[in-house]
Amino acid sequence: MDPRYGAWDMQNDQEKRWLQRNNETNGQLKRDWFAVLEDRYWTRAWITQEILLAQNVKFLVNNLEVTFEQISGCAVGQLEYFNDLKGNATIHPKNFDVKTRVFWYYMCSIGEQRKPSESKLISWFTRLPGRQSCYVYDRVYSLLSLASDASSIKVDYRTSRSELLYQVMNLYRTRMCICAWFYMVDMLDCYHVPDAKGRGNRSDTTPVFRLPMKPVRTESVMGDKIKDWYDACSACATRMPPPFDEKVQTTFCVKSLCYNIQDGHVHVYKNKHGKYEVKRWGDTTGYDVVHFQPGDPGTSKDDINLGWGSSPDLYDVFLTGDVLMKLFSYPDERVRQAVPLQICSWAQEGVTNMELC
C-alpha cells in the first residue's frame, strides 16, 4: 500500500478523535487550544532561538510537562479548528491570520526536529512577523544567530535605534522593497538614520530612496458612444481620470512595486515654485520630491532588476522615507497592532523596487 494512504488514514483518525473529544467536552478542547494559540508567548522575540535551536523542546503548562510530539502533531493537524467560531467550524489555511501562521511555523519546526536552514535576516522577518520585546533591539538581535547574512550587525545595546535601523537596511540597500522599509520602521519604532555627514554626532536624518519607475502608457478604450471613450492604464487597465495630460505631469502605476501596498497611480509634477512634487490620484496633498530625472536601466547585474522589457523610457524618483510612508499609506498604530506588518514574497526573493541612497 502506498505509505501516503497510511498517513492520510492516520490523520483522519486523529481528526475524528479530536472532534469526538471536543464534542464530549462541549467545545472546551477547542477553547483551550485557541487560548494556547492566542497566548502572547508566541510573539516574544527570544522564543525564536529557544524553539528553533533547542535540542529538545518541552512545554510547561501549569503543572504539566508536554513534549513536542504531543503538542506539534495535534497543533499542525487540527489547526483549522483553532478559532473562535461556533461549533466545529474551520478556517481554511489560506485565511489564517498572522498569529496563526506564526504558531503554525513554530509547530512545524518543532515537529521536524532539525536545525533550521540558513536564511537571510529578511526571510526571518517574513516568516515571523509581529514579534515583540521589551527592548526593540531584541527584535533584530534575537535573530542574528539564525540569519546567514547579518554577521556585520553586532549586539550593542548602547547604539541608537537609528543606527541599528541603518545597519539592517544596509544589508539590502540595493535590494529593498517598500514593504520592507515599512516593516523595519514599525519593528524599531524609528524612521531616521544617522546623517552621513554627522555620524557619531547624534545627527539623524530621514533616509532617501531611489525608485526607478516606468511612466504610464495609456490605451484608448472606445465604447459605442464617443462619451464612453476613455484612456486606460496599460499596466493595470484602470481608467485614467480626466484630465490626463502627459505634458503636465509624469504618471506612474504602483501595481508592480509591491504586493503589500495599495494599488493606484502617482504623478510627479512641478509646483508653482518650480519644485517637483508627487501625489496620488484622488489626493489633494502633494509631497516634496528630492530629485527627479530620466533613469538609466543599465546592463550591470548589480543594477536593480527592472524586469522583462526594460527600456530607456524610465525615471528615477528620489523620495525620503517619510514621504514613502505618506504616499503609500503606512498604517496607523492601531491597525499595526491588530494586523502586524508583513514583508512580501518579492522582497524575500530579492525582486526589488528601490535602493537606499
Helices and strands as residue ranges (DSSP letters): H 3-24, H 28-38, G 40-43, H 47-52, E 58-61, E 64-67, H 68-77, G 79-81, G 93-95, H 98-112, H 121-127, H 138-141, H 161-170, H 178-188, E 193-194, E 204-205, E 208-213, E 218-221, G 226-228, E 230-233, E 250-253, E 265-270, E 276-280, E 287-288, E 291-294, E 315-320, H 321-327, H 333-338, H 345-349, E 355-356
